[in-house]
Amino acid sequence: MLSPVSFRDVCVTRGALLAHGIVDVPTFRAVLLKTSGAAVALAFVYRGRTRDVRALASRQVRRQIGLKLRAANGCNLIYVMWRLDPTPQLEVSIKINPGMHTHGECGANGYTKIRPAYYDAVGAPRVGVRHLMQAEIVGDQLLVWIDGPLAWRGTLPDEARALTGPSGIRSDNLAYDIAGLWASAGRTDDGMPRCLTDGED
């Protein structure tokens, strides 16, 4: 069951969240405190490309927005990304780096793309339009919805079972307004300094 997440519980680990939920930085990373990491939804109004553009650690320049699940830290988590480049698509991946916690330790290593059992092609978000992106883990299955209909379904690898951590959001080179956040409730008081690190590229 999803519950609303207050902006007070959005822990920005890289970038900045402006008043009224505005994101206009090339690199934005955040986790949602008091969430379980099993389900998350983000409503946003897309505003276009950011004024400044930044490449990833892989040296690729991407426009993308996404959700994080079971985000133990910046080296061990599940990503659901709505990518605009080179063509609009959903990409789901798991990042596993045992014993590592920060970007300085793992960099862009440890990613494995997850192939879907079901996939419905998605278009690019439209400027000025409110979009809804939602993901949920049910057993070993991950389901993703875009603007209502199911867009992606697949089976997580065995390594995902050991991941524990909150939900979160990330974006690269996109400007948008956060119109709403919801997530499954949980605890994030396991001692990880999530608000004190930029542990993701």
HUJO-V152922 format. One record per helix or strand. SS is the DSSP state (H for helix, E for strand). FROM is the first residue (numbers start at 0). TO is the last residue. If there is no record, write none. Layout:
# HUJO-V152922
ss,from,to
SS,FROM,TO
SS,FROM,TO
This chain:
# HUJO-V152922
ss,from,to
E,1,3
H,6,8
E,9,13
E,17,17
H,18,20
E,21,22
E,26,31
E,34,48
E,63,72
E,75,82
E,88,94
H,102,105
E,110,112
E,117,118
E,129,137
E,140,145
E,148,154
H,157,161
E,165,171
E,173,184
